[in-house]
Amino acid sequence: MSGTAWCSRHQAFEPVEGFNKSARAKNGLQPSCRVAQKVYYEANREAERAQKKAHYEANKEAVLARAKANKEAHAARAKAYYEANKEAHAARAKAYYEANKEAVLAQQKAWYEANPEKVKAHTQRRRALKLNATGSFSADEWVELCEAYDYRCLCCGQREGDISDKTSKPIKITADHVIPLSRGGSNGIENIQPLCFSCNSSKGNHHSTDYRKG
């Protein structure tokens, strides 16, 4: 995604890459850019964190139930259509790929770069399947969870896009399983917490610390 978007706090157009995504917004972006959000957050840190966490906790069951119902209905329709047209679909897909291989690979690469949240969700689902774990979460559920905690690592408190104190590189928020998959944890959103890559790697599958209760 390229171009500019209106930042409600700066009251000016800012580069799109400076915004975090929002599942609820029509343009798919939060109303203000990360720079403006950081300034506001630093001035209202405790009140903002308490308000967002309370709202998510108060509505978590409804949000998860709605997302689960929509996902199951969509999955059922998609499965029925695929089963009815499996051979024809496979033949068309193979023929198109062979005729447009370079373009398809380029398109896939561009999609991966433009949809990191969906890639994360897909990667976690594949990993969960290999470990026979139950549950799954969607890209929208992941975005909503990150928004609830202001795109911050619940372990070290640093925010996505900030410069890491350890590596001097931009912070990247990742999905951590509170109870590791290798220890029988679910891949459902109820077992997911946002941690930066460094904290997630340090935690690994060594323990089941729930930083959401901090």
Residue frames as a rotation matrix with the C-alpha (Angstrom) as fourth column:
MET 1
0.574 0.819 0.000 0.00
0.819 -0.574 0.000 0.00
0.000 0.000 -1.000 0.00
SER 2
-0.623 -0.782 0.016 1.30
0.781 -0.621 0.060 3.44
-0.037 0.049 0.998 -0.94
GLY 3
-0.045 0.583 0.811 0.11
0.437 -0.719 0.541 7.03
0.898 0.379 -0.222 -0.94
THR 4
-0.913 -0.231 0.336 -1.15
-0.149 -0.578 -0.803 9.21
0.379 -0.783 0.493 1.90
ALA 5
-0.062 0.907 -0.417 -3.97
0.748 0.319 0.582 9.15
0.660 -0.276 -0.699 4.45
TRP 6
0.172 0.227 0.958 -5.51
-0.279 -0.922 0.269 11.79
0.945 -0.313 -0.095 6.69
CYS 7
-0.569 -0.388 -0.725 -4.12
0.623 0.372 -0.688 11.88
0.537 -0.843 0.030 10.24
SER 8
0.437 0.889 0.135 -6.84
0.543 -0.381 0.748 13.10
0.717 -0.254 -0.649 12.61
ARG 9
0.594 -0.265 -0.759 -4.36
0.709 -0.272 0.650 14.22
-0.379 -0.925 0.026 15.28
HIS 10
-0.527 -0.840 -0.128 -1.94
0.629 -0.487 0.606 16.03
-0.571 0.239 0.785 12.97
GLN 11
0.493 0.788 -0.367 -4.84
0.180 -0.506 -0.844 17.34
-0.851 0.350 -0.391 10.83
ALA 12
0.076 -0.529 -0.845 -2.74
-0.912 -0.379 0.156 16.65
-0.403 0.759 -0.512 7.76
PHE 13
0.925 0.166 -0.342 -2.06
-0.324 0.814 -0.481 13.93
0.199 0.556 0.807 5.17
GLU 14
0.106 -0.889 0.445 0.72
-0.823 0.173 0.541 11.53
-0.558 -0.424 -0.713 6.14
PRO 15
-0.478 -0.349 -0.806 2.37
-0.783 0.585 0.211 8.58
0.398 0.732 -0.553 4.28
VAL 16
0.546 0.796 -0.261 0.23
-0.629 0.595 0.499 5.43
0.553 -0.108 0.826 4.50
GLU 17
0.143 -0.552 -0.821 3.17
0.276 0.819 -0.503 3.36
0.951 -0.155 0.269 5.74
GLY 18
-0.792 -0.449 0.414 3.15
-0.204 -0.444 -0.872 5.48
0.575 -0.775 0.261 8.89
PHE 19
-0.027 0.878 0.479 -0.28
-0.977 -0.124 0.173 4.11
0.211 -0.463 0.861 9.96
ASN 20
-0.884 -0.076 0.461 -1.21
-0.230 0.930 -0.287 0.89
-0.407 -0.360 -0.840 11.74
LYS 21
-0.745 0.623 -0.237 -4.03
-0.052 0.300 0.952 -1.17
0.665 0.722 -0.192 10.25
SER 22
-0.675 0.640 0.367 -7.59
-0.544 -0.096 -0.833 -1.26
-0.498 -0.763 0.413 11.59
ALA 23
-0.887 0.375 0.270 -10.11
0.454 0.817 0.355 -4.02
-0.087 0.438 -0.895 10.82
ARG 24
-0.052 0.956 -0.287 -13.01
0.796 -0.134 -0.591 -1.65
-0.604 -0.259 -0.754 11.49
ALA 25
-0.160 -0.052 -0.986 -11.98
-0.204 -0.975 0.085 1.37
-0.966 0.215 0.146 9.38
LYS 26
0.830 0.555 0.050 -13.23
-0.035 0.141 -0.989 1.75
-0.556 0.820 0.136 5.80
ASN 27
0.673 -0.639 -0.373 -9.73
-0.647 -0.265 -0.715 2.51
0.358 0.722 -0.592 4.52
GLY 28
0.733 -0.332 -0.594 -8.20
0.357 0.931 -0.078 -0.23
0.579 -0.155 0.801 6.66
LEU 29
-0.373 -0.919 0.129 -6.09
0.436 -0.297 -0.850 2.23
0.819 -0.261 0.511 8.67
GLN 30
-0.058 0.277 -0.959 -6.24
0.972 -0.204 -0.117 3.73
-0.228 -0.939 -0.257 12.14
PRO 31
0.788 0.557 0.262 -7.38
0.609 -0.768 -0.198 7.40
0.091 0.315 -0.945 12.16
SER 32
0.832 -0.554 -0.026 -4.02
-0.538 -0.817 0.207 8.81
-0.136 -0.158 -0.978 13.24
CYS 33
0.475 -0.733 -0.487 -0.44
-0.257 0.414 -0.874 7.94
0.842 0.540 0.008 12.29
ARG 34
0.475 -0.335 -0.814 2.00
0.726 0.672 0.147 6.19
0.498 -0.660 0.562 14.61
VAL 35
-0.626 -0.749 0.216 4.00
0.513 -0.605 -0.609 9.35
0.587 -0.271 0.763 15.31
ALA 36
-0.338 0.588 0.735 0.89
-0.544 -0.759 0.357 11.23
0.768 -0.280 0.576 16.46
GLN 37
0.673 0.612 -0.416 -0.29
-0.074 0.615 0.785 8.23
0.736 -0.497 0.459 18.47
LYS 38
0.029 -0.757 -0.653 3.05
0.810 0.400 -0.428 7.95
0.585 -0.517 0.625 20.21
VAL 39
-0.776 -0.290 0.560 2.99
0.016 -0.896 -0.443 11.61
0.630 -0.335 0.700 21.28
TYR 40
0.076 0.908 0.412 -0.59
-0.683 -0.254 0.685 11.27
0.727 -0.333 0.601 22.55
TYR 41
0.613 0.157 -0.774 0.14
0.252 0.890 0.380 7.97
0.749 -0.427 0.506 24.28
GLU 42
-0.402 -0.856 -0.326 3.16
0.658 -0.023 -0.753 9.33
0.637 -0.517 0.572 26.13
ALA 43
-0.765 0.158 0.625 0.99
-0.375 -0.898 -0.232 12.17
0.524 -0.412 0.746 27.45
ASN 44
0.109 0.907 0.406 -1.91
-0.984 0.039 0.176 9.87
0.144 -0.418 0.897 28.43
ARG 45
-0.585 -0.523 -0.620 -0.19
-0.560 0.813 -0.158 6.53
0.587 0.255 -0.769 28.94
GLU 46
-0.984 0.126 0.128 -1.83
-0.021 0.627 -0.779 5.09
-0.178 -0.769 -0.614 32.05
ALA 47
-0.250 0.960 -0.126 -5.36
-0.489 -0.238 -0.839 6.27
-0.836 -0.148 0.529 31.28
GLU 48
0.064 0.241 -0.968 -5.23
-0.995 0.090 -0.044 5.02
0.077 0.966 0.246 27.68
ARG 49
-0.736 -0.418 -0.533 -3.90
-0.406 0.902 -0.147 1.57
0.542 0.108 -0.833 28.56
ALA 50
-0.877 0.440 0.194 -6.45
-0.016 0.376 -0.927 1.10
-0.480 -0.816 -0.322 31.33
GLN 51
-0.064 0.908 -0.414 -9.35
-0.698 -0.337 -0.632 2.21
-0.714 0.248 0.655 29.11
LYS 52
-0.041 0.003 -0.999 -8.42
-0.940 0.340 0.040 0.01
0.340 0.941 -0.011 26.15
LYS 53
-0.895 -0.332 -0.297 -7.75
-0.216 0.907 -0.362 -3.04
0.389 -0.260 -0.884 28.27
ALA 54
-0.696 0.695 0.179 -11.03
-0.156 0.097 -0.983 -2.62
-0.701 -0.712 0.041 30.17
HIS 55
0.077 0.743 -0.665 -13.01
-0.907 -0.225 -0.356 -2.26
-0.414 0.630 0.657 26.93
TYR 56
-0.313 -0.260 -0.914 -11.48
-0.732 0.679 0.058 -5.39
0.606 0.686 -0.402 25.42
GLU 57
-0.992 -0.103 -0.068 -11.97
-0.033 0.751 -0.660 -7.47
0.119 -0.653 -0.748 28.56
ALA 58
-0.504 0.863 0.020 -15.59
-0.359 -0.189 -0.914 -6.29
-0.785 -0.468 0.405 28.90
ASN 59
0.427 0.702 -0.569 -16.44
-0.785 -0.025 -0.619 -7.25
-0.449 0.712 0.541 25.30
LYS 60
-0.562 -0.818 -0.127 -14.07
-0.770 0.461 0.441 -10.13
-0.302 0.345 -0.889 24.65
GLU 61
-0.568 0.367 0.737 -16.64
0.184 0.929 -0.321 -12.94
-0.802 -0.047 -0.595 24.66
ALA 62
0.536 0.829 -0.157 -18.97
0.074 -0.231 -0.970 -11.12
-0.841 0.509 -0.185 22.26
VAL 63
0.296 -0.519 -0.802 -16.12
-0.890 -0.454 -0.035 -10.24
-0.346 0.724 -0.596 19.91
LEU 64
-0.742 -0.646 0.177 -14.76
-0.568 0.747 0.347 -13.77
-0.357 0.157 -0.921 19.87
ALA 65
-0.285 0.725 0.627 -18.21
0.276 0.688 -0.671 -15.33
-0.918 -0.018 -0.397 19.48
ARG 66
0.657 0.547 -0.518 -19.07
-0.269 -0.473 -0.839 -13.10
-0.704 0.691 -0.164 16.52
ALA 67
-0.032 -0.773 -0.634 -15.76
-0.980 -0.099 0.171 -13.76
-0.195 0.627 -0.754 14.81
LYS 68
-0.778 -0.263 0.570 -16.09
-0.264 0.961 0.082 -17.52
-0.570 -0.087 -0.817 15.36
ALA 69
0.120 0.924 0.364 -19.64
0.234 0.330 -0.914 -17.64
-0.965 0.195 -0.176 13.95
ASN 70
0.661 0.090 -0.745 -18.67
-0.595 -0.542 -0.593 -15.69
-0.457 0.835 -0.305 10.84
LYS 71
-0.346 -0.903 -0.255 -15.59
-0.912 0.260 0.318 -17.80
-0.220 0.343 -0.913 10.28
GLU 72
-0.638 0.141 0.757 -17.45
-0.014 0.981 -0.194 -21.10
-0.770 -0.134 -0.623 10.59
ALA 73
0.476 0.879 0.037 -20.22
0.093 -0.008 -0.996 -20.02
-0.875 0.477 -0.086 8.20
HIS 74
0.485 -0.377 -0.789 -17.74
-0.839 -0.456 -0.298 -18.84
-0.247 0.806 -0.537 5.60
ALA 75
-0.593 -0.780 0.200 -15.66
-0.713 0.624 0.320 -22.00
-0.375 0.047 -0.926 5.94
ALA 76
-0.250 0.589 0.768 -18.71
0.162 0.808 -0.567 -24.19
-0.955 -0.017 -0.297 5.40
ARG 77
0.766 0.558 -0.320 -19.72
-0.172 -0.301 -0.938 -22.36
-0.619 0.774 -0.134 2.21
ALA 78
0.195 -0.788 -0.584 -16.19
-0.971 -0.240 0.000 -22.41
-0.141 0.566 -0.812 0.84
LYS 79
-0.646 -0.448 0.618 -15.77
-0.447 0.878 0.170 -26.12
-0.619 -0.166 -0.768 1.57
ALA 80
0.171 0.815 0.553 -19.06
0.207 0.519 -0.829 -27.04
-0.963 0.256 -0.080 -0.12
TYR 81
0.811 0.111 -0.575 -18.17
-0.473 -0.454 -0.755 -25.10
-0.345 0.884 -0.316 -3.26
TYR 82
-0.148 -0.965 -0.218 -14.65
-0.971 0.099 0.219 -26.54
-0.190 0.244 -0.951 -3.40
GLU 83
-0.520 -0.022 0.854 -15.85
-0.169 0.983 -0.078 -30.14
-0.838 -0.185 -0.514 -3.01
ALA 84
0.495 0.819 0.289 -18.38
0.205 0.213 -0.955 -29.64
-0.844 0.532 -0.062 -5.83
ASN 85
0.984 -0.130 -0.125 -15.79
-0.167 -0.390 -0.906 -28.16
0.069 0.912 -0.405 -8.19
LYS 86
0.568 -0.803 0.181 -12.50
-0.147 0.117 0.982 -29.65
-0.810 -0.584 -0.052 -6.99
GLU 87
0.073 -0.589 0.805 -11.15
0.757 0.558 0.340 -31.16
-0.649 0.584 0.487 -10.23
ALA 88
0.547 0.196 0.814 -12.14
0.758 -0.530 -0.382 -28.23
0.356 0.825 -0.439 -12.45
HIS 89
0.982 -0.182 0.049 -10.65
-0.183 -0.861 0.475 -25.75
-0.045 -0.475 -0.879 -10.00
ALA 90
0.377 -0.891 0.253 -7.36
0.082 0.305 0.949 -27.64
-0.923 -0.337 0.188 -9.79
ALA 91
0.121 -0.295 0.948 -7.07
0.949 0.313 -0.024 -27.85
-0.290 0.903 0.318 -13.57
ARG 92
0.773 0.224 0.594 -7.75
0.440 -0.864 -0.246 -24.13
0.458 0.452 -0.766 -14.06
ALA 93
0.895 -0.447 -0.006 -5.31
-0.269 -0.550 0.791 -23.15
-0.357 -0.706 -0.612 -11.32
LYS 94
0.206 -0.854 0.479 -2.53
0.406 0.519 0.752 -25.33
-0.890 0.040 0.453 -12.73
ALA 95
0.244 -0.055 0.968 -3.02
0.968 -0.050 -0.246 -24.07
0.062 0.997 0.041 -16.27
TYR 96
0.920 0.141 0.366 -3.03
0.143 -0.989 0.022 -20.44
0.365 0.032 -0.930 -15.17
TYR 97
0.724 -0.690 0.005 0.09
-0.160 -0.161 0.974 -20.91
-0.672 -0.705 -0.227 -13.03
GLU 98
0.084 -0.712 0.697 2.06
0.720 0.527 0.451 -22.53
-0.689 0.464 0.557 -15.84
ALA 99
0.293 0.109 0.950 1.09
0.890 -0.395 -0.229 -19.74
0.350 0.912 -0.213 -18.25
ASN 100
0.578 0.008 0.816 1.79
-0.079 -0.995 0.065 -16.90
0.813 -0.102 -0.574 -15.79
LYS 101
0.457 -0.383 -0.803 4.41
0.792 0.586 0.171 -18.29
0.405 -0.714 0.571 -13.42
GLU 102
-0.613 -0.788 0.061 6.57
0.683 -0.566 -0.461 -15.15
0.398 -0.241 0.885 -13.04
ALA 103
-0.429 0.540 0.724 3.58
-0.312 -0.841 0.442 -12.86
0.848 -0.036 0.529 -12.62
VAL 104
0.618 0.688 -0.381 2.00
0.073 0.432 0.899 -15.19
0.783 -0.583 0.217 -10.04
LEU 105
0.140 -0.662 -0.737 5.18
0.942 0.317 -0.106 -15.37
0.304 -0.679 0.668 -7.97
ALA 106
-0.796 -0.414 0.442 5.58
0.326 -0.908 -0.265 -11.58
0.511 -0.067 0.857 -8.10
GLN 107
-0.027 0.891 0.453 1.96
-0.376 -0.429 0.822 -11.12
0.926 -0.148 0.346 -7.05
GLN 108
0.618 0.210 -0.758 2.37
0.494 0.646 0.582 -13.56
0.612 -0.734 0.295 -4.17
LYS 109
-0.372 -0.853 -0.365 5.46
0.881 -0.200 -0.430 -11.71
0.294 -0.482 0.826 -2.94
ALA 110
-0.721 0.160 0.675 3.64
-0.102 -0.987 0.125 -8.37
0.686 0.021 0.727 -3.09
TRP 111
0.360 0.932 -0.029 0.66
-0.180 0.100 0.979 -9.81
0.915 -0.347 0.204 -1.22
TYR 112
0.319 -0.327 -0.890 2.87
0.837 0.538 0.102 -11.20
0.445 -0.777 0.445 1.55
GLU 113
-0.724 -0.690 -0.004 4.51
0.632 -0.660 -0.407 -7.81
0.278 -0.297 0.913 1.99
ALA 114
-0.624 0.549 0.555 1.16
-0.346 -0.832 0.433 -5.97
0.700 0.078 0.710 2.03
ASN 115
0.474 0.879 0.050 -0.63
-0.521 0.235 0.820 -8.39
0.710 -0.415 0.570 4.38
PRO 116
-0.573 -0.818 -0.052 1.75
-0.430 0.355 -0.830 -9.27
0.698 -0.453 -0.555 7.24
GLU 117
-0.394 0.479 0.784 -1.14
-0.865 0.095 -0.493 -9.89
-0.310 -0.872 0.377 9.69
LYS 118
0.698 0.689 -0.197 -2.75
-0.710 0.629 -0.317 -12.48
-0.095 0.361 0.928 7.42
VAL 119
0.193 -0.726 -0.660 0.62
-0.398 0.557 -0.729 -14.12
0.897 0.403 -0.181 6.80
LYS 120
-0.690 -0.436 0.578 1.15
-0.676 0.101 -0.730 -14.36
0.260 -0.894 -0.364 10.58
ALA 121
0.084 0.824 0.560 -2.27
-0.871 0.334 -0.361 -15.97
-0.485 -0.457 0.746 11.09
HIS 122
0.773 0.190 -0.605 -1.68
-0.548 0.682 -0.485 -18.45
0.320 0.707 0.631 8.24
THR 123
-0.182 -0.940 -0.289 1.79
-0.464 0.341 -0.818 -19.34
0.867 -0.015 -0.498 9.50
GLN 124
-0.621 -0.003 0.784 0.47
-0.776 0.146 -0.614 -19.98
-0.113 -0.989 -0.092 13.01
ARG 125
0.497 0.859 0.123 -2.34
-0.805 0.510 -0.305 -22.19
-0.325 0.052 0.944 11.64
ARG 126
0.548 -0.362 -0.754 0.14
-0.420 0.661 -0.622 -24.34
0.724 0.657 0.210 9.70
ARG 127
-0.568 -0.804 0.177 2.39
-0.515 0.180 -0.838 -24.64
0.642 -0.567 -0.516 12.74
ALA 128
-0.279 0.564 0.778 -0.59
-0.892 0.148 -0.428 -25.59
-0.356 -0.813 0.461 14.92
LEU 129
0.713 0.575 -0.401 -1.68
-0.694 0.660 -0.288 -28.29
0.100 0.484 0.870 12.46
LYS 130
0.062 -0.793 -0.605 1.77
-0.362 0.547 -0.754 -29.86
0.930 0.266 -0.254 12.56
LEU 131
-0.878 -0.412 0.242 1.56
-0.337 0.174 -0.925 -30.01
0.340 -0.894 -0.291 16.36
ASN 132
-0.450 0.801 -0.396 -2.09
0.577 0.598 0.556 -31.19
0.682 0.022 -0.731 16.32
ALA 133
-0.922 0.112 -0.370 -3.14
0.237 -0.591 -0.771 -28.08
-0.305 -0.799 0.519 18.25
THR 134
-0.063 0.976 0.206 -6.78
0.992 0.083 -0.090 -27.02
-0.105 0.199 -0.974 18.42
GLY 135
0.528 0.431 -0.732 -8.23
0.460 -0.870 -0.180 -23.61
-0.714 -0.242 -0.657 17.52
SER 136
-0.315 -0.602 0.734 -7.17
0.940 -0.307 0.152 -20.86
0.134 0.737 0.662 15.14
PHE 137
0.117 0.356 -0.927 -7.36
0.429 -0.860 -0.276 -17.08
-0.896 -0.366 -0.254 14.85
SER 138
0.573 0.210 0.792 -8.01
0.819 -0.188 -0.543 -14.76
0.035 0.959 -0.280 11.94
ALA 139
-0.489 -0.750 0.446 -6.09
0.741 -0.626 -0.241 -11.72
0.460 0.213 0.862 10.77
ASP 140
0.042 0.591 0.805 -8.96
-0.083 -0.801 0.593 -9.50
0.996 -0.091 0.016 11.98
GLU 141
0.893 0.262 -0.365 -8.85
0.298 0.264 0.918 -11.07
0.337 -0.928 0.157 15.46
TRP 142
0.079 -0.956 -0.284 -5.11
0.997 0.081 0.003 -10.47
0.020 -0.283 0.959 15.58
VAL 143
-0.502 -0.216 0.838 -5.49
0.381 -0.924 -0.010 -6.82
0.776 0.315 0.546 14.58
GLU 144
0.485 0.774 0.407 -8.23
-0.118 -0.403 0.907 -6.32
0.866 -0.488 -0.104 17.19
LEU 145
0.741 -0.279 -0.611 -6.02
0.666 0.423 0.614 -7.86
0.087 -0.862 0.499 19.87
CYS 146
-0.349 -0.927 0.138 -3.09
0.913 -0.370 -0.174 -5.61
0.213 0.065 0.975 18.94
GLU 147
-0.248 0.341 0.907 -5.37
0.083 -0.925 0.371 -2.57
0.965 0.167 0.201 18.98
ALA 148
0.769 0.602 -0.217 -6.65
0.220 0.070 0.973 -3.52
0.600 -0.796 -0.079 22.43
TYR 149
0.594 -0.636 -0.492 -3.10
0.684 0.079 0.725 -3.33
-0.422 -0.767 0.482 23.77
ASP 150
0.834 -0.162 -0.527 -2.09
-0.259 -0.959 -0.115 -0.35
-0.486 0.232 -0.842 21.61
TYR 151
0.836 -0.514 -0.191 0.33
0.009 0.360 -0.933 -2.43
0.548 0.778 0.306 19.48
ARG 152
0.217 -0.769 0.601 2.63
-0.937 -0.336 -0.092 -2.81
0.273 -0.543 -0.794 22.50
CYS 153
-0.266 -0.407 -0.874 4.69
-0.024 0.909 -0.416 -5.75
0.964 -0.090 -0.251 23.66
LEU 154
0.721 0.656 0.225 3.07
-0.255 -0.051 0.966 -6.88
0.644 -0.753 0.130 26.91
CYS 155
0.583 -0.595 -0.553 6.43
0.792 0.568 0.224 -7.98
0.181 -0.569 0.802 28.24
CYS 156
-0.432 -0.881 -0.196 8.78
0.898 -0.441 0.004 -5.01
-0.090 -0.174 0.981 27.66
GLY 157
0.200 0.649 -0.734 6.16
0.549 -0.694 -0.465 -2.35
-0.812 -0.310 -0.495 26.86
GLN 158
-0.701 -0.499 -0.509 7.74
-0.131 -0.612 0.780 -1.17
-0.701 0.614 0.364 23.60
ARG 159
0.337 0.926 -0.173 5.39
-0.207 -0.106 -0.973 -0.31
-0.919 0.363 0.156 20.72
GLU 160
0.267 -0.188 0.945 5.44
0.838 0.530 -0.131 -1.54
-0.476 0.827 0.299 17.12
GLY 161
0.674 -0.099 0.732 7.51
0.518 -0.643 -0.564 0.83
0.527 0.759 -0.383 15.03
ASP 162
0.890 -0.428 0.156 9.55
-0.415 -0.622 0.664 2.12
-0.187 -0.656 -0.732 17.99
ILE 163
0.243 -0.889 -0.388 13.30
-0.531 0.212 -0.820 1.65
0.812 0.405 -0.420 17.86
SER 164
0.793 0.090 -0.602 14.38
0.306 0.796 0.522 -1.31
0.527 -0.599 0.604 19.98
ASP 165
0.742 -0.537 0.401 16.59
-0.663 -0.504 0.554 -0.61
-0.095 -0.677 -0.730 22.98
LYS 166
0.450 -0.551 0.702 18.36
-0.039 0.774 0.632 -3.91
-0.892 -0.312 0.327 22.33
THR 167
0.095 -0.364 0.927 18.80
0.835 0.536 0.124 -4.03
-0.542 0.762 0.355 18.53
SER 168
-0.499 -0.198 -0.844 18.36
-0.077 -0.959 0.271 -0.40
-0.863 0.200 0.463 17.43
LYS 169
-0.961 0.270 0.066 15.87
0.117 0.177 0.977 -1.70
0.252 0.946 -0.202 14.83
PRO 170
-0.394 0.885 0.246 12.10
-0.810 -0.461 0.363 -1.06
0.435 -0.056 0.899 14.55
ILE 171
-0.690 0.236 0.684 10.01
-0.422 0.637 -0.645 -3.15
-0.589 -0.733 -0.340 16.96
LYS 172
-0.516 0.566 -0.643 7.89
-0.550 0.357 0.755 -5.87
0.657 0.743 0.127 15.33
ILE 173
-0.247 0.523 0.815 4.94
-0.880 0.232 -0.415 -7.22
-0.406 -0.820 0.403 17.33
THR 174
-0.671 -0.045 -0.741 4.44
-0.445 0.823 0.354 -10.99
0.593 0.567 -0.571 17.00
ALA 175
0.451 0.889 0.084 1.80
-0.703 0.296 0.647 -13.49
0.550 -0.351 0.758 18.15
ASP 176
-0.726 -0.683 0.085 2.91
-0.562 0.517 -0.646 -15.45
0.397 -0.516 -0.759 21.21
HIS 177
0.199 0.743 -0.639 1.09
0.006 0.651 0.759 -18.51
0.980 -0.155 0.125 22.54
VAL 178
0.281 -0.043 0.959 0.62
-0.904 -0.347 0.249 -18.01
0.322 -0.937 -0.136 26.29
ILE 179
0.365 -0.181 0.913 0.63
-0.332 0.891 0.310 -21.78
-0.870 -0.416 0.265 26.72
PRO 180
-0.472 -0.647 -0.599 3.08
-0.769 -0.029 0.638 -22.98
-0.430 0.762 -0.484 24.04
LEU 181
0.413 0.618 -0.669 1.70
-0.877 0.469 -0.107 -25.25
0.248 0.631 0.735 21.32
SER 182
-0.238 -0.617 -0.750 4.34
-0.347 0.775 -0.527 -27.82
0.907 0.135 -0.399 22.22
ARG 183
-0.991 -0.073 0.114 2.87
-0.129 0.255 -0.958 -27.92
0.041 -0.964 -0.262 25.76
GLY 184
-0.577 0.815 0.047 -0.69
0.814 0.579 -0.050 -28.47
-0.068 0.010 -0.998 24.58
GLY 185
-0.535 0.350 -0.769 -1.74
0.052 -0.895 -0.444 -24.85
-0.843 -0.277 0.460 24.15
SER 186
0.379 0.769 0.514 -4.49
0.702 0.123 -0.702 -23.81
-0.603 0.627 -0.493 21.74
ASN 187
-0.737 -0.550 0.392 -3.95
0.669 -0.514 0.537 -21.74
-0.094 0.658 0.747 18.60
GLY 188
0.302 0.919 0.253 -7.15
0.884 -0.369 0.288 -19.81
0.358 0.136 -0.924 19.36
ILE 189
0.022 -0.273 0.962 -7.05
0.098 -0.957 -0.274 -16.06
0.995 0.100 0.006 19.98
GLU 190
0.876 0.363 0.318 -7.80
-0.272 -0.174 0.946 -16.67
0.398 -0.916 -0.053 23.67
ASN 191
0.734 -0.676 -0.065 -4.28
0.538 0.520 0.663 -18.16
-0.414 -0.522 0.745 23.98
ILE 192
0.134 -0.668 0.732 -2.53
0.870 -0.274 -0.409 -15.38
0.474 0.692 0.545 22.02
GLN 193
0.688 0.000 -0.726 -0.76
0.435 -0.800 0.413 -12.32
-0.581 -0.600 -0.550 23.41
PRO 194
0.861 -0.372 0.346 1.23
0.160 -0.448 -0.880 -9.64
0.482 0.813 -0.326 21.53
LEU 195
0.592 -0.771 -0.236 4.96
0.274 -0.083 0.958 -9.70
-0.758 -0.632 0.162 22.26
CYS 196
0.529 -0.517 -0.673 7.83
-0.819 -0.519 -0.245 -8.15
-0.223 0.681 -0.698 20.36
PHE 197
0.679 -0.273 -0.681 10.06
-0.287 0.755 -0.590 -10.57
0.675 0.596 0.434 18.42
SER 198
-0.367 -0.920 0.136 12.82
-0.459 0.052 -0.887 -10.35
0.809 -0.388 -0.442 21.03
CYS 199
-0.421 0.275 0.865 10.58
-0.884 0.090 -0.459 -11.10
-0.204 -0.957 0.205 24.04
ASN 200
0.698 0.702 -0.142 8.73
-0.711 0.657 -0.249 -13.81
-0.082 0.275 0.958 22.13
SER 201
0.382 -0.649 -0.658 12.01
-0.277 0.599 -0.751 -15.50
0.882 0.469 0.049 21.22
SER 202
-0.609 -0.638 0.472 13.25
-0.608 -0.007 -0.794 -15.28
0.510 -0.770 -0.384 24.82
LYS 203
-0.016 0.705 0.709 10.03
-0.916 0.274 -0.293 -16.81
-0.401 -0.654 0.641 26.17
GLY 204
-0.712 -0.284 -0.642 9.97
-0.608 0.706 0.363 -19.53
0.350 0.649 -0.675 23.52
ASN 205
0.284 0.799 -0.529 8.30
-0.275 0.597 0.754 -22.68
0.918 -0.069 0.390 24.82
HIS 206
-0.655 -0.695 -0.295 10.07
0.112 0.297 -0.948 -22.53
0.747 -0.655 -0.117 28.18
HIS 207
-0.858 0.382 -0.343 7.16
0.352 -0.050 -0.935 -21.19
-0.374 -0.923 -0.092 30.25
SER 208
-0.276 0.873 0.403 3.51
0.850 0.026 0.525 -20.08
0.448 0.488 -0.749 30.13
THR 209
-0.704 -0.041 -0.709 3.68
0.490 -0.750 -0.443 -16.54
-0.514 -0.660 0.548 31.50
ASP 210
0.127 0.827 0.548 0.45
0.968 -0.223 0.113 -14.64
0.216 0.516 -0.829 30.78
TYR 211
-0.830 -0.535 -0.158 1.52
0.554 -0.822 -0.129 -11.01
-0.060 -0.195 0.979 30.43
ARG 212
-0.367 0.780 0.507 -2.10
0.203 -0.464 0.862 -10.01
0.908 0.419 0.012 29.78
LYS 213
0.550 0.591 -0.591 -2.69
0.660 0.126 0.740 -10.23
0.511 -0.797 -0.321 33.53
GLY 214
-0.418 -0.842 -0.340 0.06
0.893 -0.312 -0.323 -7.76
0.166 -0.439 0.883 34.32
